[in-house]
Amino acid sequence: MALTAIYAQLNCSDLGASTAWFSTLFARQPDARPMQGLAEWHHGREAGFQLYENPQQAGSGTLTLLVDDIRSEQERLGAGGVKTAEIETADYTTIMRLNDPDGNLVVLAQPGRG
C-alpha cells in the first residue's frame, strides 16, 4: 500500500464541546467539516486529525502528538483553560497526558528528554 496521507480519529459525544477543546489544543479552528458530525484539522499535506461525533464509542481512544517544546505547550494550554498534567520524563521521551472532554487520552510527547 502506498499511502499519501494518514489521519488519526477520535470519537466524541458532543462535537461542539470537543471542537472547542481541540481548537485550543491545536491553537486554531478546524480546517474542514467534510460531513455532518465531523471536524477535521490538517497538519501539513500528509497528516490530519478527525473528530467524529459518535457518543456510543466516545472516550476510549488515544492520540499521541509529538511536539517541539512540551513545557511551553503545558503553559499555553493551561492559560487557555485546558486542565494540564505533570510532565513525565522517560528514557527516550518526555510526555504529558491530557484527557479531552470525553476522557479520550491525548498524549503530548517530546522526543528526547525535555
Summary of the structure (lengths in Angstrom):
residues: 114
radius of gyration: 14.3
end to end distance: 35.2
largest distance: 42.4
contacts: 305
relative contact order: 0.23
helix: 22%
strand: 38%
